[in-house]
Amino acid sequence: MQSWKEIIHHHTFRYMDQSNESEFYHEKITALTSFAIDDTLALSVGDGESAPTIRLWVHPNTVVLGIPDARLPFIEKGVKLLADRGYHAVVRNSGGLAVALDDGVLNISLVLPDVKRLPIHACYEAMVNFVQYMLADLTDEIEAYEIVGSYCPGDYDLSIGGKKFAGISQRRVKDGAAIQIYLDVEGRGMERAALIRDFYETGLAGSETNFSFPDVQPDKMASLTELLPGKITMTEMKQRVYRTLEELSEKIVTAEFSEHEEQNYFKRLEQMKKRNEKIAGMQ
């Protein structure tokens, strides 16, 4: 696996912490708006309008579905189960399958340019490196490989002792890419996994499908507070993100969306809303 410095050659980074924000351009920030924001950043970073960016976001009680999830034979019943348990369902535009978000899950988006010359695996490895560096003083046991029995399984699942606490997806837009990771920081990973297990059981209802959905085993997942010797809080984790970025770059800048970014954002948001019209109608 390549190191951060072998992959990332940029010295200036834009930093956006939207983890405590409730509105963006007078619209409630949800996972829907977050994916539109990341698409916007991928466009502006890719064309050189913005420096490479790290963005933080947190959304309460949301299950982010992959495109295959939206094709479950009994998706309406699955979404109703989530709603009955207080969760909103959103279909994302990046890869992967169902993921549970709540106030104890920190999402980090790393937005990079020149991705036509940057292999997909290198982008994943950059995010793995960032997290390993960020938690190096607490553990050297973070591994990246597929955790069978977890939800949204993939080659770059992050785990400690065989228990998954994070997953990574990637969204490429023209010459920019948003590498997105969810980190189960606080709370109980097993409870999140049980929710997704029940969603699949309800959405499949014993039906056979061409797509192989994960057989979620809740004991395969945990939060960092459960895996690390000392409890780590969301506040501390966000501080670690900024501190790590300081150490891995030479300059950090903050900036509101430009007029051009604002225009792109509303276009991307409309696309996300159209993608989710069917799901919204099920609730």
C-alpha positions in Angstrom: 0.0 0.0 0.0 1.3 3.4 -0.9 1.9 6.1 1.7 0.0 9.4 1.9 3.0 11.3 0.6 3.5 8.9 -2.4 -0.1 9.6 -3.4 -0.8 13.2 -2.3 1.5 15.9 -3.6 -0.6 18.9 -2.7 0.6 21.4 -0.1 -2.5 23.5 0.4 -5.9 22.1 1.5 -9.3 23.6 1.9 -11.1 22.6 5.1 -14.8 22.5 5.6 -16.4 21.4 8.9 -20.1 21.1 8.4 -20.6 18.5 11.1 -22.5 21.0 13.3 -24.3 22.9 10.6 -28.1 22.5 10.2 -28.6 24.6 7.1 -26.7 25.3 3.8 -28.1 28.0 1.5 -31.3 28.1 3.6 -31.9 24.3 3.1 -31.6 21.7 5.9 -28.4 19.8 5.6 -29.1 16.1 5.1 -27.2 13.3 3.5 -28.9 14.4 0.2 -27.3 17.8 0.4 -24.0 16.4 1.5 -23.6 14.3 -1.6 -24.5 17.3 -3.7 -21.9 19.4 -1.9 -19.2 16.7 -2.5 -20.1 16.6 -6.2 -19.7 20.3 -6.3 -16.4 20.2 -4.6 -15.2 17.4 -7.0 -16.0 19.7 -9.9 -14.3 22.8 -8.5 -11.3 20.8 -7.2 -11.0 19.0 -10.5 -10.9 22.1 -12.6 -8.5 24.0 -10.2 -11.1 26.4 -8.9 -10.6 25.1 -5.4 -7.7 23.5 -3.5 -8.0 19.8 -2.6 -10.5 19.6 0.2 -11.4 17.8 3.4 -15.0 18.1 4.6 -16.6 16.8 7.8 -20.3 16.0 8.0 -22.6 14.3 10.5 -26.3 13.3 9.9 -28.7 12.0 12.6 -30.6 8.8 12.0 -30.1 8.3 8.3 -29.5 5.1 6.3 -27.7 5.8 3.1 -28.6 3.2 0.5 -26.6 2.1 -2.5 -28.3 1.8 -6.0 -28.6 -2.0 -5.6 -30.5 -1.5 -2.3 -33.1 0.6 -4.0 -33.9 -2.5 -6.2 -34.6 -4.8 -3.3 -37.8 -6.8 -4.2 -39.6 -5.4 -1.1 -37.8 -2.1 -0.8 -41.0 -0.3 0.3 -41.3 -2.5 3.4 -37.6 -2.1 4.1 -37.8 1.7 4.0 -40.9 1.6 6.2 -39.1 -0.5 8.8 -36.3 2.2 8.8 -38.9 4.9 9.2 -40.7 3.1 12.0 -37.3 3.0 13.8 -36.8 6.7 13.3 -34.4 6.6 10.3 -34.6 8.5 7.0 -33.5 6.6 3.8 -31.4 8.3 1.1 -29.9 6.8 -2.1 -26.4 8.0 -2.7 -24.6 8.6 -6.0 -21.3 6.9 -5.0 -20.6 3.2 -4.8 -21.5 0.8 -2.0 -24.5 -0.5 -0.1 -26.5 0.4 2.9 -24.8 2.3 5.8 -26.2 3.6 9.0 -25.5 7.1 10.1 -26.3 8.9 13.4 -24.8 11.5 15.7 -22.0 9.1 16.6 -20.8 8.6 13.0 -18.3 11.0 11.5 -18.1 11.3 7.7 -15.0 12.6 6.1 -14.8 13.5 2.4 -11.3 13.8 0.8 -11.7 15.6 -2.5 -8.8 15.3 -4.9 -8.0 16.6 -8.4 -6.2 14.9 -11.4 -8.0 11.6 -10.9 -7.7 10.7 -14.5 -4.0 10.1 -13.6 -4.7 8.8 -10.1 -5.8 5.1 -9.9 -9.0 4.3 -8.0 -7.1 2.1 -5.5 -4.6 4.9 -4.8 -7.4 7.2 -3.7 -8.7 4.6 -1.3 -5.2 4.0 0.1 -4.8 7.8 0.7 -7.9 7.7 3.0 -6.7 4.5 4.7 -3.3 6.2 5.3 -5.0 9.4 6.7 -7.0 7.4 9.3 -4.1 5.2 10.3 -2.0 8.4 10.8 -4.8 10.1 12.7 -5.1 7.3 15.2 -1.4 6.1 15.3 -0.9 7.2 18.9 -3.9 5.0 20.0 -3.4 1.9 17.9 -1.2 0.3 15.2 -3.7 -2.4 14.5 -5.9 -0.8 11.9 -6.2 -3.0 8.9 -7.8 -2.6 5.5 -9.5 -5.7 4.0 -13.1 -6.9 3.5 -14.9 -7.8 6.7 -17.3 -10.6 5.6 -20.5 -10.2 7.6 -20.3 -6.4 7.9 -22.7 -4.1 6.1 -21.4 -2.4 2.9 -18.4 -4.8 2.7 -15.4 -3.9 0.6 -11.7 -4.3 0.1 -11.0 -1.1 2.1 -13.1 -1.9 5.2 -11.2 -0.6 8.2 -11.1 -2.8 11.3 -9.3 -3.6 14.5 -9.2 -7.2 15.6 -11.5 -8.2 12.8 -14.3 -5.8 13.8 -15.2 -3.1 11.2 -15.5 0.5 12.3 -15.3 2.3 9.0 -16.0 1.9 5.3 -14.9 3.9 2.2 -16.7 4.8 -1.0 -15.6 6.9 -3.9 -17.4 9.2 -6.3 -15.6 10.6 -9.5 -16.9 13.6 -11.3 -15.0 14.7 -14.4 -11.4 15.2 -13.1 -12.2 15.3 -9.4 -13.0 12.6 -6.9 -14.6 12.6 -3.5 -13.3 9.7 -1.3 -15.9 9.4 1.5 -15.4 7.5 4.7 -17.8 6.9 7.6 -16.2 6.4 11.0 -18.2 4.8 13.7 -16.8 6.9 16.6 -19.3 6.6 19.4 -22.2 4.3 20.2 -22.6 0.6 19.5 -21.6 -0.8 16.2 -23.7 -3.9 16.7 -26.9 -1.9 17.0 -26.2 -0.2 13.7 -25.4 -3.5 12.1 -28.6 -5.1 13.5 -30.7 -2.3 12.0 -29.2 -2.9 8.5 -29.6 -6.7 9.0 -33.3 -6.2 9.7 -33.6 -3.9 6.7 -32.2 -6.5 4.4 -34.3 -9.3 5.9 -37.4 -7.2 5.4 -36.5 -5.9 1.9 -35.6 -9.4 0.7 -38.3 -11.4 2.6 -36.6 -14.6 1.5 -36.5 -13.8 -2.2 -33.7 -14.8 -4.4 -32.0 -12.0 -6.3 -29.3 -11.7 -9.0 -27.4 -9.4 -6.8 -25.7 -10.8 -3.6 -26.7 -8.6 -0.7 -24.6 -8.9 2.5 -25.6 -11.4 5.2 -25.0 -8.9 8.1 -23.6 -10.3 11.3 -23.8 -7.6 14.0 -20.9 -9.0 16.0 -18.6 -8.1 13.1 -18.9 -4.4 13.7 -18.0 -2.0 16.5 -17.3 1.7 17.2 -14.0 3.1 18.0 -15.1 3.8 21.6 -15.6 0.0 21.9 -12.4 -0.9 20.2 -9.9 1.5 21.6 -8.6 1.4 25.2 -9.8 4.9 26.0 -13.1 6.3 24.9 -12.8 8.7 22.0 -15.4 11.4 21.4 -16.7 13.0 18.3 -15.2 16.3 19.4 -11.8 14.7 19.8 -12.0 12.9 16.5 -12.8 16.2 14.6 -9.8 17.8 16.3 -7.7 14.9 15.2 -8.8 15.4 11.6 -7.7 19.0 11.6 -4.5 18.2 13.4 -3.6 15.5 11.0 -4.3 17.7 8.0 -2.0 20.4 9.6 0.8 17.8 9.8 0.3 16.4 6.3 0.0 19.8 4.5 1.7 23.2 4.6 -1.3 25.4 4.4 -5.0 25.1 5.3 -7.6 27.5 3.9 -11.3 28.0 4.5 -13.7 29.5 2.0 -17.4 29.7 1.3 -18.7 28.5 -1.9 -18.0 30.8 -4.9 -20.8 31.9 -7.2 -19.9 29.2 -9.7 -19.8 26.5 -6.9 -23.2 27.7 -5.7 -24.6 27.2 -9.2 -23.1 23.8 -9.5 -24.4 22.9 -6.1 -28.0 23.6 -6.9 -27.8 21.6 -10.1 -26.3 18.6 -8.3 -28.8 18.9 -5.5 -31.7 18.8 -8.0 -30.1 15.6 -9.5 -29.9 14.0 -6.0 -33.6 14.9 -5.3 -34.7 13.3 -8.6 -32.6 10.2 -7.8 -34.5 10.0 -4.5 -38.0 10.8 -5.6 -39.0 7.1 -5.6 -37.5 6.4 -2.2 -39.1 9.5 -0.7 -42.5 8.4 -2.0 -42.2 5.1 -0.1 -42.1 6.8 3.3 
